[in-house]
């Protein structure tokens, strides 16, 4: 892919979108930690200095992708919950089903979970105040969207925004252990007693989210 010099705002937006789409394709091949600015520049057909005209850093590219992926996921989640939860069920049953659907939906999106896992410790570093402010504002709006979706199916919940934030943070935390590296898998194979530490992303999230939801439901 090669580009002529961008001379209009429309051309600049095309260039930004090409960079984002190339980074997204890289994430299908490698974890967040392996995405480098050098390789991104090579694949998009721009000098690294030109990529930096559109984004502060590789972290800025990935933060914007995180926002895009989260928005896409929430659109899917809304449909998945509508199809998967019986509005007439008891609160505890709806809570369990909500945890099941969210856990399965997140586990099916390992790239999104990987981005969540890198957000605080990596992606929010090496970016300007302007970039991180824009990201945080977008994140807050998306968090409110998720809270609204959760509240629609479980109005009994207290702080739906806090629960939603907990879901995303937990998905990132658990995903950092999944899949384990070859040396850890070999250790599990050599000593089966260690296999209790071998996490399954969906199962671990479901247990945690079910406990969180049942814990905040009002008691009779």
Secondary structure, DSSP 8 states (H G I E B T S, - for coil): -------SHHHHHHHHHHHHHHHHHHHTTS-GGG--HHHHHHHHTS-HHHHHHH-SSHHHHHHHHHHHHHHHHHHHHHHHHHHH--TTS-HHHHHHHHHHHHHHHHHT-HHHHHHHHHIIIIITSS--HHHHHHHHHHHHHHHHHHHHHHHHH-TT-S-HHHHHHHHHHHHHHHHTTSS--HHHHHHHHH-GGGGGG---HHHHHHHHHHHHHHHHS---
